[in-house]
Amino acid sequence: MQNLAERQAWMGTLAKASPAELENCVSQLGDLPAYSFLRSPEIGLAMVRGRAGGVGDAFNLGEMTLTRCVVSLDIGEMAGFGYVGGRSPRHAELAALCDALLQQEQWHSRVTAKVIEPLRHSQQQSAEQQQQQTAATQVEFFTMRRGE
């Protein structure tokens, strides 16, 4: 079994992926093992909490919609979990399926190479592009002395 930090990282990558992008990556895996739902995809709400300045007292910011799903592979005992923001049952299902596959030794490297790495690369490019767009609109303030 992989360590907790590694699993958190891939679950975050799966949750942040667009449903279409995730569907495309999973389709490149070929024939997938059969799986069954331990918890069918369901849509619900979660309370989002915040902290003023990131360090103040916690407060309830509001609710957000999320979809969750739990699957079990017929080839293994490990369950895969998928929690995604929004209303996308298929996205949660694919995230749970990938989580379950990544816990299987015979599937781990394949899913990492064909799903996780391309999604991470895409997400990193999007973040860099957003940073560049933000930097392009940054205003530099300076002070001038008058009368000298």
GULO-332285 format. One record per residue (C-alpha): residue in one letter; x negated, y, z negated; residue number from 1. Coordinates in Angstrom, 2 decimals. Layout:
BEGIN
<rec><resn>a</resn><east>X</east><north>Y</north><up>Z</up><resi>NUM</resi></rec>
...
***
This chain:
BEGIN
<rec><resn>m</resn><east>0.00</east><north>0.00</north><up>0.00</up><resi>1</resi></rec>
<rec><resn>q</resn><east>-1.22</east><north>3.50</north><up>0.84</up><resi>2</resi></rec>
<rec><resn>n</resn><east>-1.81</east><north>6.07</north><up>-1.85</up><resi>3</resi></rec>
<rec><resn>l</resn><east>0.87</east><north>8.50</north><up>-2.92</up><resi>4</resi></rec>
<rec><resn>a</resn><east>-0.73</east><north>11.62</north><up>-1.37</up><resi>5</resi></rec>
<rec><resn>e</resn><east>-1.01</east><north>9.92</north><up>2.03</up><resi>6</resi></rec>
<rec><resn>r</resn><east>2.63</east><north>8.85</north><up>1.92</up><resi>7</resi></rec>
<rec><resn>q</resn><east>3.77</east><north>12.33</north><up>0.88</up><resi>8</resi></rec>
<rec><resn>a</resn><east>1.82</east><north>13.77</north><up>3.81</up><resi>9</resi></rec>
<rec><resn>w</resn><east>3.39</east><north>11.51</north><up>6.42</up><resi>10</resi></rec>
<rec><resn>m</resn><east>6.88</east><north>11.93</north><up>4.96</up><resi>11</resi></rec>
<rec><resn>g</resn><east>6.42</east><north>15.71</north><up>5.14</up><resi>12</resi></rec>
<rec><resn>t</resn><east>5.29</east><north>15.44</north><up>8.75</up><resi>13</resi></rec>
<rec><resn>l</resn><east>8.31</east><north>13.30</north><up>9.65</up><resi>14</resi></rec>
<rec><resn>a</resn><east>10.74</east><north>15.65</north><up>7.87</up><resi>15</resi></rec>
<rec><resn>k</resn><east>9.34</east><north>18.77</north><up>9.56</up><resi>16</resi></rec>
<rec><resn>a</resn><east>9.37</east><north>17.29</north><up>13.06</up><resi>17</resi></rec>
<rec><resn>s</resn><east>12.12</east><north>18.23</north><up>15.46</up><resi>18</resi></rec>
<rec><resn>p</resn><east>14.56</east><north>15.36</north><up>16.03</up><resi>19</resi></rec>
<rec><resn>a</resn><east>13.84</east><north>15.29</north><up>19.78</up><resi>20</resi></rec>
<rec><resn>e</resn><east>10.08</east><north>15.21</north><up>19.25</up><resi>21</resi></rec>
<rec><resn>l</resn><east>10.37</east><north>12.43</north><up>16.67</up><resi>22</resi></rec>
<rec><resn>e</resn><east>12.67</east><north>10.43</north><up>18.97</up><resi>23</resi></rec>
<rec><resn>n</resn><east>10.15</east><north>10.77</north><up>21.79</up><resi>24</resi></rec>
<rec><resn>c</resn><east>7.22</east><north>9.61</north><up>19.64</up><resi>25</resi></rec>
<rec><resn>v</resn><east>9.13</east><north>6.64</north><up>18.22</up><resi>26</resi></rec>
<rec><resn>s</resn><east>10.18</east><north>5.55</north><up>21.73</up><resi>27</resi></rec>
<rec><resn>q</resn><east>6.47</east><north>5.16</north><up>22.57</up><resi>28</resi></rec>
<rec><resn>l</resn><east>6.12</east><north>2.43</north><up>19.92</up><resi>29</resi></rec>
<rec><resn>g</resn><east>7.84</east><north>-0.13</north><up>22.12</up><resi>30</resi></rec>
<rec><resn>d</resn><east>9.84</east><north>-2.96</north><up>20.58</up><resi>31</resi></rec>
<rec><resn>l</resn><east>10.56</east><north>-2.19</north><up>16.94</up><resi>32</resi></rec>
<rec><resn>p</resn><east>11.37</east><north>-4.77</north><up>14.28</up><resi>33</resi></rec>
<rec><resn>a</resn><east>14.97</east><north>-5.15</north><up>13.22</up><resi>34</resi></rec>
<rec><resn>y</resn><east>16.06</east><north>-3.16</north><up>10.20</up><resi>35</resi></rec>
<rec><resn>s</resn><east>19.15</east><north>-2.70</north><up>8.10</up><resi>36</resi></rec>
<rec><resn>f</resn><east>20.48</east><north>0.23</north><up>6.12</up><resi>37</resi></rec>
<rec><resn>l</resn><east>20.19</east><north>0.14</north><up>2.36</up><resi>38</resi></rec>
<rec><resn>r</resn><east>21.79</east><north>3.59</north><up>2.44</up><resi>39</resi></rec>
<rec><resn>s</resn><east>23.34</east><north>4.74</north><up>5.71</up><resi>40</resi></rec>
<rec><resn>p</resn><east>22.51</east><north>8.30</north><up>6.79</up><resi>41</resi></rec>
<rec><resn>e</resn><east>24.54</east><north>10.71</north><up>4.70</up><resi>42</resi></rec>
<rec><resn>i</resn><east>24.72</east><north>14.47</north><up>4.62</up><resi>43</resi></rec>
<rec><resn>g</resn><east>24.73</east><north>16.37</north><up>1.36</up><resi>44</resi></rec>
<rec><resn>l</resn><east>23.51</east><north>19.45</north><up>-0.44</up><resi>45</resi></rec>
<rec><resn>a</resn><east>20.45</east><north>20.10</north><up>-2.58</up><resi>46</resi></rec>
<rec><resn>m</resn><east>19.81</east><north>23.04</north><up>-4.86</up><resi>47</resi></rec>
<rec><resn>v</resn><east>16.75</east><north>25.03</north><up>-3.83</up><resi>48</resi></rec>
<rec><resn>r</resn><east>14.88</east><north>26.66</north><up>-6.69</up><resi>49</resi></rec>
<rec><resn>g</resn><east>12.44</east><north>29.52</north><up>-6.48</up><resi>50</resi></rec>
<rec><resn>r</resn><east>10.04</east><north>31.48</north><up>-8.64</up><resi>51</resi></rec>
<rec><resn>a</resn><east>9.53</east><north>35.22</north><up>-8.48</up><resi>52</resi></rec>
<rec><resn>g</resn><east>6.06</east><north>35.76</north><up>-7.09</up><resi>53</resi></rec>
<rec><resn>g</resn><east>5.52</east><north>32.01</north><up>-7.14</up><resi>54</resi></rec>
<rec><resn>v</resn><east>4.68</east><north>32.09</north><up>-10.85</up><resi>55</resi></rec>
<rec><resn>g</resn><east>7.71</east><north>33.57</north><up>-12.63</up><resi>56</resi></rec>
<rec><resn>d</resn><east>10.63</east><north>31.84</north><up>-14.23</up><resi>57</resi></rec>
<rec><resn>a</resn><east>12.50</east><north>29.41</north><up>-12.01</up><resi>58</resi></rec>
<rec><resn>f</resn><east>15.88</east><north>30.46</north><up>-10.64</up><resi>59</resi></rec>
<rec><resn>n</resn><east>18.47</east><north>28.88</north><up>-8.36</up><resi>60</resi></rec>
<rec><resn>l</resn><east>17.91</east><north>30.33</north><up>-4.89</up><resi>61</resi></rec>
<rec><resn>g</resn><east>20.81</east><north>28.55</north><up>-3.24</up><resi>62</resi></rec>
<rec><resn>e</resn><east>21.87</east><north>25.29</north><up>-1.64</up><resi>63</resi></rec>
<rec><resn>m</resn><east>20.62</east><north>23.72</north><up>1.57</up><resi>64</resi></rec>
<rec><resn>t</resn><east>22.04</east><north>20.93</north><up>3.66</up><resi>65</resi></rec>
<rec><resn>l</resn><east>20.01</east><north>17.75</north><up>3.89</up><resi>66</resi></rec>
<rec><resn>t</resn><east>20.42</east><north>14.28</north><up>5.31</up><resi>67</resi></rec>
<rec><resn>r</resn><east>19.02</east><north>11.16</north><up>3.69</up><resi>68</resi></rec>
<rec><resn>c</resn><east>18.70</east><north>7.55</north><up>4.72</up><resi>69</resi></rec>
<rec><resn>v</resn><east>17.08</east><north>4.38</north><up>3.37</up><resi>70</resi></rec>
<rec><resn>v</resn><east>16.22</east><north>1.39</north><up>5.56</up><resi>71</resi></rec>
<rec><resn>s</resn><east>14.73</east><north>-2.04</north><up>4.98</up><resi>72</resi></rec>
<rec><resn>l</resn><east>12.75</east><north>-3.88</north><up>7.65</up><resi>73</resi></rec>
<rec><resn>d</resn><east>13.63</east><north>-7.50</north><up>8.26</up><resi>74</resi></rec>
<rec><resn>i</resn><east>9.87</east><north>-8.28</north><up>8.33</up><resi>75</resi></rec>
<rec><resn>g</resn><east>9.04</east><north>-6.84</north><up>4.91</up><resi>76</resi></rec>
<rec><resn>e</resn><east>10.23</east><north>-6.02</north><up>1.45</up><resi>77</resi></rec>
<rec><resn>m</resn><east>9.36</east><north>-2.32</north><up>1.41</up><resi>78</resi></rec>
<rec><resn>a</resn><east>12.11</east><north>0.25</north><up>1.87</up><resi>79</resi></rec>
<rec><resn>g</resn><east>11.63</east><north>3.33</north><up>4.00</up><resi>80</resi></rec>
<rec><resn>f</resn><east>13.09</east><north>6.67</north><up>2.94</up><resi>81</resi></rec>
<rec><resn>g</resn><east>14.01</east><north>9.64</north><up>5.08</up><resi>82</resi></rec>
<rec><resn>y</resn><east>15.01</east><north>13.06</north><up>3.74</up><resi>83</resi></rec>
<rec><resn>v</resn><east>15.35</east><north>15.85</north><up>6.30</up><resi>84</resi></rec>
<rec><resn>g</resn><east>16.70</east><north>19.37</north><up>6.17</up><resi>85</resi></rec>
<rec><resn>g</resn><east>19.91</east><north>19.94</north><up>8.10</up><resi>86</resi></rec>
<rec><resn>r</resn><east>22.61</east><north>17.69</north><up>9.49</up><resi>87</resi></rec>
<rec><resn>s</resn><east>20.83</east><north>15.07</north><up>11.56</up><resi>88</resi></rec>
<rec><resn>p</resn><east>21.61</east><north>11.45</north><up>10.72</up><resi>89</resi></rec>
<rec><resn>r</resn><east>19.39</east><north>10.15</north><up>13.55</up><resi>90</resi></rec>
<rec><resn>h</resn><east>16.44</east><north>12.24</north><up>12.34</up><resi>91</resi></rec>
<rec><resn>a</resn><east>16.79</east><north>10.83</north><up>8.81</up><resi>92</resi></rec>
<rec><resn>e</resn><east>17.12</east><north>7.30</north><up>10.19</up><resi>93</resi></rec>
<rec><resn>l</resn><east>13.97</east><north>7.60</north><up>12.32</up><resi>94</resi></rec>
<rec><resn>a</resn><east>12.04</east><north>9.17</north><up>9.42</up><resi>95</resi></rec>
<rec><resn>a</resn><east>13.06</east><north>6.27</north><up>7.17</up><resi>96</resi></rec>
<rec><resn>l</resn><east>12.15</east><north>3.73</north><up>9.84</up><resi>97</resi></rec>
<rec><resn>c</resn><east>8.71</east><north>5.28</north><up>10.33</up><resi>98</resi></rec>
<rec><resn>d</resn><east>8.16</east><north>5.40</north><up>6.56</up><resi>99</resi></rec>
<rec><resn>a</resn><east>8.97</east><north>1.69</north><up>6.33</up><resi>100</resi></rec>
<rec><resn>l</resn><east>6.71</east><north>0.84</north><up>9.29</up><resi>101</resi></rec>
<rec><resn>l</resn><east>3.83</east><north>2.88</north><up>7.87</up><resi>102</resi></rec>
<rec><resn>q</resn><east>3.95</east><north>0.75</north><up>4.73</up><resi>103</resi></rec>
<rec><resn>q</resn><east>3.43</east><north>-2.41</north><up>6.82</up><resi>104</resi></rec>
<rec><resn>e</resn><east>-0.24</east><north>-3.22</north><up>7.42</up><resi>105</resi></rec>
<rec><resn>q</resn><east>0.38</east><north>-4.50</north><up>10.96</up><resi>106</resi></rec>
<rec><resn>w</resn><east>2.24</east><north>-1.31</north><up>11.98</up><resi>107</resi></rec>
<rec><resn>h</resn><east>0.40</east><north>1.39</north><up>10.04</up><resi>108</resi></rec>
<rec><resn>s</resn><east>-2.34</east><north>2.28</north><up>12.53</up><resi>109</resi></rec>
<rec><resn>r</resn><east>0.00</east><north>2.12</north><up>15.52</up><resi>110</resi></rec>
<rec><resn>v</resn><east>2.62</east><north>4.42</north><up>13.98</up><resi>111</resi></rec>
<rec><resn>t</resn><east>-0.09</east><north>6.78</north><up>12.73</up><resi>112</resi></rec>
<rec><resn>a</resn><east>-1.63</east><north>7.06</north><up>16.21</up><resi>113</resi></rec>
<rec><resn>k</resn><east>1.60</east><north>7.34</north><up>18.22</up><resi>114</resi></rec>
<rec><resn>v</resn><east>3.88</east><north>9.21</north><up>15.84</up><resi>115</resi></rec>
<rec><resn>i</resn><east>2.18</east><north>10.92</north><up>12.90</up><resi>116</resi></rec>
<rec><resn>e</resn><east>-0.93</east><north>12.33</north><up>14.61</up><resi>117</resi></rec>
<rec><resn>p</resn><east>0.94</east><north>13.82</north><up>17.62</up><resi>118</resi></rec>
<rec><resn>l</resn><east>3.53</east><north>15.37</north><up>15.29</up><resi>119</resi></rec>
<rec><resn>r</resn><east>0.82</east><north>16.81</north><up>13.00</up><resi>120</resi></rec>
<rec><resn>h</resn><east>-1.01</east><north>18.23</north><up>16.00</up><resi>121</resi></rec>
<rec><resn>s</resn><east>2.18</east><north>19.80</north><up>17.34</up><resi>122</resi></rec>
<rec><resn>q</resn><east>3.07</east><north>21.27</north><up>13.94</up><resi>123</resi></rec>
<rec><resn>q</resn><east>-0.45</east><north>22.65</north><up>13.53</up><resi>124</resi></rec>
<rec><resn>q</resn><east>-0.30</east><north>24.30</north><up>16.97</up><resi>125</resi></rec>
<rec><resn>s</resn><east>3.07</east><north>25.85</north><up>16.13</up><resi>126</resi></rec>
<rec><resn>a</resn><east>1.70</east><north>27.23</north><up>12.86</up><resi>127</resi></rec>
<rec><resn>e</resn><east>-1.36</east><north>28.68</north><up>14.60</up><resi>128</resi></rec>
<rec><resn>q</resn><east>0.81</east><north>30.25</north><up>17.28</up><resi>129</resi></rec>
<rec><resn>q</resn><east>3.04</east><north>31.81</north><up>14.64</up><resi>130</resi></rec>
<rec><resn>q</resn><east>-0.02</east><north>33.16</north><up>12.81</up><resi>131</resi></rec>
<rec><resn>q</resn><east>-1.31</east><north>34.71</north><up>16.03</up><resi>132</resi></rec>
<rec><resn>q</resn><east>2.06</east><north>36.34</north><up>16.74</up><resi>133</resi></rec>
<rec><resn>t</resn><east>2.19</east><north>37.67</north><up>13.20</up><resi>134</resi></rec>
<rec><resn>a</resn><east>-1.38</east><north>38.99</north><up>13.38</up><resi>135</resi></rec>
<rec><resn>a</resn><east>-0.59</east><north>40.76</north><up>16.66</up><resi>136</resi></rec>
<rec><resn>t</resn><east>2.10</east><north>42.82</north><up>14.93</up><resi>137</resi></rec>
<rec><resn>q</resn><east>0.06</east><north>43.60</north><up>11.83</up><resi>138</resi></rec>
<rec><resn>v</resn><east>-0.26</east><north>47.29</north><up>11.11</up><resi>139</resi></rec>
<rec><resn>e</resn><east>-3.58</east><north>48.59</north><up>9.82</up><resi>140</resi></rec>
<rec><resn>f</resn><east>-3.17</east><north>51.55</north><up>7.50</up><resi>141</resi></rec>
<rec><resn>f</resn><east>-6.03</east><north>53.89</north><up>6.79</up><resi>142</resi></rec>
<rec><resn>t</resn><east>-6.44</east><north>57.22</north><up>5.07</up><resi>143</resi></rec>
<rec><resn>m</resn><east>-7.89</east><north>60.30</north><up>6.71</up><resi>144</resi></rec>
<rec><resn>r</resn><east>-9.26</east><north>63.27</north><up>4.86</up><resi>145</resi></rec>
<rec><resn>r</resn><east>-7.94</east><north>66.61</north><up>5.88</up><resi>146</resi></rec>
<rec><resn>g</resn><east>-9.84</east><north>69.84</north><up>6.15</up><resi>147</resi></rec>
<rec><resn>e</resn><east>-13.43</east><north>68.70</north><up>6.33</up><resi>148</resi></rec>
***
